[in-house]
Amino acid sequence: MSESQDMPPVERSDLEQSSLGDTEFERELLTEFLSSSSTMLSSLAGAVASSDATQVMKAAHSLKGCSWTVGARALGAECELLEQEAKGGSIDLAEQRLDRIQGLLRQVDAYVRENWSL
């Protein structure tokens, strides 16, 4: 199994750092992430569908930052790859990366709902 497969979808230590150990704030961060991530994903999907590298870069950047804030490292890393490719003008792999991002987001969503009872 690879390192990314060994890692939970949300790294609690990252979330604890973002929330300064405030468990209620953790829940707020996660609730907001779950709520806003679908909108960010829709923006990203639209940008990919229209082959707009600038919008792909911006949407991937937004989702990356939010992902890292809640400790979704693998999701954030995949968004960063897409962001960097789009920044370089290449969106050849954008559809495959989008599929991977969607799958990772589903994993994060399920993990958060199970472990934080959201």
N, C-alpha and C positions, 0 to 999 in steps of 0.2 A: 504494500500500500504506500502511496506517495505521501509526502509530508502534508500537502494540502488536504488529502483525504483523511489524514489522522487528526487534523485540526477541526474543532467544532465550528459550525457556521458563524458563531459569535464568540469572540474571545472575551470572556468576562473581565479579565484584567484591563483590557482597553476601555471597556464600558465603565468600569469602576474609576479609571483615571479621568475619563470625560465627565463623569458625574461627581467627582471628588468624594466617592464613597457613599453618596446619598442615594439610597435604594429607591426612594420615591421618585427622585429625579431620573434615575435609570429607567424606571417604568415610563415616565413622561417622554424621555428621549426615544425609547423603543416604540411607544405608541405613535409618536410623531413620524418616526421613520417608516413604520408600516403604512401609515396614512399617506405620506407624501411620496413614497417610493413608486407606487403605481403610476402616479402622474409623471414622475421623472422617467420611468420606463416607457410610458407612452410617448413622451417627447423624444426620447432616444430612438424608439422604433420608427416614429415619423421621419426623423432626420435620416435614419438609415434607408428607409423606403424611398426617400427623395434624393438619395446620394449627395446630401449636403454635408461636406466634410466639416465645415465651420460649425454647423449646428450639432453634428455628431460629437465633435470635440467638446462643445459647451455642455451638452446633455450628459456625456460620459463624465466630465469633470464634476458636475453637480452631484451625480449619483455616487461617484468615488468618494467625495468629501463626506457625505452623509453616511456612507457605508463604514468608512474608517472611524467616524465619530462613535458609532455604536459597536465597533469591534468586529465588523463583518470583513475580515481581512481578505479572504479569497475573492469576495465580490468586489471589494475596492481595488484589488490588484488587477482583476479582469477589466474593470472600467478604466484603470490607468493605461493598460495596454491599448485599448481601443482609443482612448484620448490621445495618446502619443502617436499612434498610427494616423489618426485623423489630422492631428497637428502637422504631421509631415505630408499631408495631402493624400494619403493612401487609405481608402476605405474598402479595399479588395476583400478583406476578411471580416468586414463589419457584420455581415449577416451571421456568420459562424460565432463571432464574439457576442452578438446580441442573443443568440440562442443559449450560449453558455451563461451569460448574465441573467437571463430569465430563469434558468435552472437553479443558479446559485441563489437568486432572490427567493425562489420558492422554498429552498432549503432554509434560508434565514428566517423566513416567515413562519414555517412550521416549527423550527427550533425555538423561536421567541415565544410563540403562542403556547408551546408545551412547557417551557421552562420558566416563563414569567406569567403564565395563566392570563394572557391578554386575549 
